[in-house]
């Protein structure tokens, strides 16, 4: 009896491993990429008027679909909540997750995922009313703070106030929508969450100019797409698709000129290698030579995506900051295509 | 001599009642200002109502129906409701991510639903309409999920064949034998005949609609699918469980008690998470066990446990004499239940049953925690759109209105049903 159980377990694990090792083949056979996204984060994942998913994180899914399947529309979006996202990925319901997920040690090691890169460097910030007269987070001693319960932001906040020897009064809230209402109703002096979320929230206020986001960022929240442990080939594909988008901005490739550049070799050998007019980088990971060109043509380079969904011209109006190219003083840095 | 009239010649015409005892004034006096306490309460309540109206009127009066974003709304009518978001996303509220060219299918299914439940709800309607109610589930399934028409047709054929067989056997060798034969035949047909036959027919004569997967279904369509299936499925299961709990057969009784107590002891949200998250890990990767189907089964089982307890209350309320009288008439168990006990017990249980149904209908919103887009869940991605981020009242108010209409309708119907079935002499 026990032997049978062990056998069955081994078989199940074997099946699982076999199914995991061939994500690329599975996706190709299915003709569709299953991509886990958030159920709604302003600028990062939302639905447009016709019910199509769109956003900064969604663009990564579309880029991978374009690279692998040649069609940015060949994505089945699986919306996941903070509670269901990791099981959806671990169980194989989705091939990758592109969903405002912070890269942490335990998620990488203990939950057995591979973060393939970072598409947004976020950090926890504070928003206050201008008439409070506060210009730095260090002056917030004794403030009432609206804080989402059960998140890392709650712990970061406690740490920050302890380090600076200050006291605060937490006002626990459940969702961002609730926080907006509470903050606007003066139930708290300060609202704290990731800086991108603060900017998005502030953009919705009728009197946005009367609120300021304090300069201090008190935590590191590197957000990026992730895949399961155990299928490194698939991880490579997602990682280098993201890198291609980042490198494209650095090299001046845009959705407008990428097809022109991919037609014939240019004077820059790195562009040629990436777009497949020189060498065979695509074949090394089981794709054709146009993979990167298709991804960039579908969604644009990293800078274009940023400007389209969350950049300064959008209502969210986030500055590039840490997310600028390394040549511009930011942290966006793609390893070379060689 | 002048006559002294000391006897009235006719009746004195009734004088009109004093003004404080007629019409509006009397009603006001009796109902609103009958005592100091009442007067204070009336004034406070009137003040609250007026305040709410004063707050709501400019908001609704300044409503904007056509705008591209929240900021446009605010520019057109500051302080007014921005109903443009509901105007723009109306189809998402109704159908979720259902393909736009197929919107007529859930709409038609909804009209069919009205036609199908009408004869169930109102006995004045011709009984022949019940045939439509019988085939409606298959029709609705086919309309909403699409695919080949032969699958549902074969299911219908199998059910009809099993029922016919059950009747024939029942005539020859008794009701119980007929029931067993019918169930066996249905099980055999579903296991071995329905799938291959419908597959073969679909290849030979391909008639069908474009298939729609369950993750594309959302909005009020999803609420109605879960709510109606749960309500229609949980009542019969609940009745069987309630009878089983009162049964003299120890095994049946233990099973029913165990099931009911387990389900009632666990929160619905936990069961939803188990169905959604854990099943995925246990099943081999790639197994497609439809998420909506899992939710439907769970919600139905969950509600049936509660219904069972409500009906058990009704059964317990019947005097023992009813059971004894039924037995004295020589009715067997099923007949005495069907003809004597259940009609009375169910009548007593109506408020409790409808109460459970209303609760079930509202509980369908819990599916948003497992990322299914019921009307409440679909608000999140809409609010994440830069154009509409910051809208709260309009969206949640709209969903609340929908739920209020449905639940209030159910509650009114239950009151009507109670009045109609009222046979006592109170």
Contacts between the chains, C-beta under 8 A, distances in Angstrom:
chain1	res1	chain2	res2	distance
A	12	B	284	6.7
A	15	B	284	5.3
A	15	B	285	7.3
A	16	B	284	7.2
A	16	B	285	5.8
A	19	B	284	7.6
A	19	B	285	4.3
A	19	B	286	6.1
A	20	B	285	7.4
A	26	B	286	7.8
A	38	B	384	7.9
A	39	B	368	7.8
A	39	B	371	5.6
A	39	B	373	7.9
A	39	B	377	6.8
A	39	B	380	4.9
A	39	B	381	6.1
A	40	B	380	3.5
A	40	B	381	3.8
A	40	B	382	7.4
A	40	B	383	6.3
A	40	B	384	3.6
A	41	B	384	5.5
A	42	B	383	7.5
A	42	B	384	4.8
A	42	B	385	7.6
A	42	B	386	6.3
A	42	B	389	4.7
A	43	B	384	7.5
A	43	B	386	6.2
A	44	B	384	7.5
A	45	B	381	7.2
A	45	B	384	6.4
A	46	B	381	5.1
A	46	B	382	7.5
A	46	B	384	3.6
A	46	B	385	4.3
A	46	B	386	7.5
A	47	B	92	6.9
A	47	B	97	7.8
A	47	B	378	8.0
A	47	B	381	4.3
A	47	B	382	6.6
A	47	B	384	7.9
A	47	B	385	6.8
A	48	B	385	6.7
A	49	B	88	5.3
A	49	B	89	6.9
A	50	B	100	7.2
A	51	B	91	7.4
A	51	B	92	5.5
A	51	B	96	7.7
A	51	B	97	4.9
A	51	B	100	7.7
A	53	B	381	7.7
A	55	B	384	7.4
A	76	B	215	7.7
A	78	B	215	7.3
A	78	B	371	7.5
A	79	B	371	4.5
A	79	B	373	7.3
A	79	B	381	7.4
A	80	B	371	5.4
A	81	B	369	6.2
A	81	B	370	7.2
A	81	B	371	5.2
A	83	B	273	7.4
A	83	B	277	8.0
A	83	B	369	6.8
A	84	B	276	6.5
A	84	B	277	6.1
A	84	B	370	5.9
A	84	B	371	5.7
A	87	B	277	4.4
A	87	B	280	6.2
A	87	B	281	6.6
A	88	B	280	7.4
A	90	B	281	7.1
A	91	B	277	7.9
A	91	B	280	3.7
A	91	B	281	5.1
A	91	B	285	6.7
A	92	B	280	7.8
A	92	B	285	3.6
A	92	B	286	6.6
A	93	B	280	5.8
A	177	B	383	6.7
A	177	B	392	5.8
A	180	B	390	6.9
A	180	B	392	7.3
A	181	B	392	6.4
A	200	B	386	7.8
A	200	B	389	6.2
A	201	B	389	7.9
A	201	B	390	7.9
A	203	B	386	7.5
A	203	B	389	6.9
A	203	B	390	7.7
A	204	B	70	6.8
A	204	B	389	4.7
A	204	B	390	2.6
A	205	B	390	7.1
A	206	B	74	6.1
A	206	B	78	7.8
A	309	B	386	7.9
A	314	B	386	5.8
A	315	B	69	7.9
A	315	B	71	7.2
A	315	B	386	4.8
A	315	B	387	7.9
A	315	B	389	7.4
A	316	B	386	6.1
